[in-house]
Each structure stands twice: as C-alpha cells, then as structure tokens.
Amino acid sequence: MKKIILNIMATTGIALVVLSFIAIYYGGSLICIDTVFQVLGLNIVIYMGMHIFNHYEYRYSVLETGLKLIYILTLVLISGRIFGWYSNISGLVLVSMTVVVFGVCMCLDTLNLLEEVNSINTLIGRDKDV
C-alpha cells in the first residue's frame, strides 16, 4: 500500500511539473489549485486500474504497455471533458503530456526494477558464500 501511495504522489508530481512546463510555454502564469486535486484524483483512478492490469499476465510486454497507455489516455481524455481542461489546453497537447508522463514513469519503474534485481542478485551471491 505504501508503494502505491508513493507512486500516486510521484506520478501526480511529474504530471504537475510537465503541466507547468506546458503552461510556461503557452504563456500561462499559474495553475489553479483545483487542477492539483483533479490530477491527484485522476492518478488514484489510474492506479486502481493498473492494479487490475497487473493481476493478468500478458504474453507480449508491448501489448501490455499499449493497453495501459490506451487505458490512461482514455481516462485523461474523459477527465479533460469532465473537468473542463479543454478550455485551457488542446486535446493533442493533453495527449502529448500524458505520453511524456507515461514514458517518465516507465523509465522510473525500469530503474526501480533494476535496483530490485541487483538487490536480489547481491542476496543470492551472499548465500553462495555461506
């Protein structure tokens, strides 16, 4: 549970940083506080779905990644309609932001996985020495 909460907060932070860069690029000067909580709520829903996705085993990792990206994009686009994000940002920019955040999160997950593998290999190496 702790890891899920940490991932939700990290993803929310990454999304808000990307959103800030986009806002600066378009000449924006602030992000409404409502947006912070909307992004947090969206990330909670996304991670609930990811929890379900992770219970299934996929034969091809590309298929799994593609399905996750489609799921996330669908939720983001629906949230854009619900929260009125399209009045401030175009759908294409919203999709681009989502892909960037997804890519960064995938990289961070890969780094975390490599760290866990190294940790396990270290433990296995210690058992051989004993």
N, C-alpha and C positions, 0 to 999 in steps of 0.2 A: 504494500500500500504506500509506503514511504517513497519508493521509487516512482510509482505512478504520479504521486503529487509533485515530486521533483520534476518529472518530465513535463507535466502540465504547466508548471510555472516557468520552466526553461523555454518551452515552446511559445508560451504567451510572451515572454520577454523577447525572444527572437522575432516574433511576428510584429511586436510593437516597435522594435528597432528598425526593421525593414519598412514598416509603415511610416516611421519618422523620416527615413531617407527619401521615400516617395513624396511625402508631404513637403520636404525641403525642396526637392526637385521641381515640384509644381508651384512653389512659392507660398506654401502654407506656413503658418507661424505657430499653430497649436494643434493638439489632438484633444478632443473632448474626453472628459473623464468617463462618460458613458461608453465610449469606444473601448476603453481598457477592460471594463467589465463584460462587454459584449464579446470581445476576443477571448477573455478568460472562459466565459460560458461556452463558447464555441469549441474551445480546446478541450473542455471537460467532455462534451458530447463526442468529439472526435476520438478521444482516448477510450471512452466507453465502447465505441465501435471497434477500435483497434484491439481491445481486449477480446472481443468476439472473434475478430480476424485471426488472432494469434492461437486460438483453440483449434484451428484447422491446419492441416499440413498440405502444402501445395507442392506439386511435382516440379514446377518451374518457378524459380525465385523472381523472374521477370514478370510472370503472371501475377504473383502475389503483390509485387511492388506496384504494378499497373492498377490492380483492383483497389489497393489502398489509396493511390493517388486519385482515381476516379471517385471513390467514396468521399475523400476530403474535398475535392473540387466541388462535388455536388453539394456538400454541406455548406461550403463557403459561399457558393453562388445563391443558395436558398437563404442563408443568413444575410447576404447582401440585400436581398429583396425585403426580408423581414425588418432589418434594422435601418433600411434606407441608405445604405452605403453608396448606392449608385448615383446619388445626387452629388457626391463629392469625388467619386473615383469611377473610372470606366471599368467595365467587366473584364476587358483584356488586361488592364493593369492589375486588377484583383487576382486574376488567374496567374499572371506572372509572379506576383508577390507570393502566392500560395506555392508555386513550383519552387521558388527560391527558398522559402522556409522549409518545405519538404526536403529539398536537397541538403540544406544545412543540417537538419535533424537526422537524415540518413547518414551523413558523414559522422556526426556525433555518436550515433548508435554503433557505427562500424568501429570507431575508435574505442568505445566502451567494450565492445565485444572482443577486440584485440587485447585490451587490457585484461579482461577476464581469462582469455586463453593463455596469456603469458603467466598469469597468476596460477592457473591450474597446472601448466607445464612446470612451473617452479615447485609446486607441491609434489608433483609426480617425481621430479628429479630428486627431491629430498627423501622420498620414500625409497628410491633405489639405493641411496647412500646408506640407509639404515640397515 
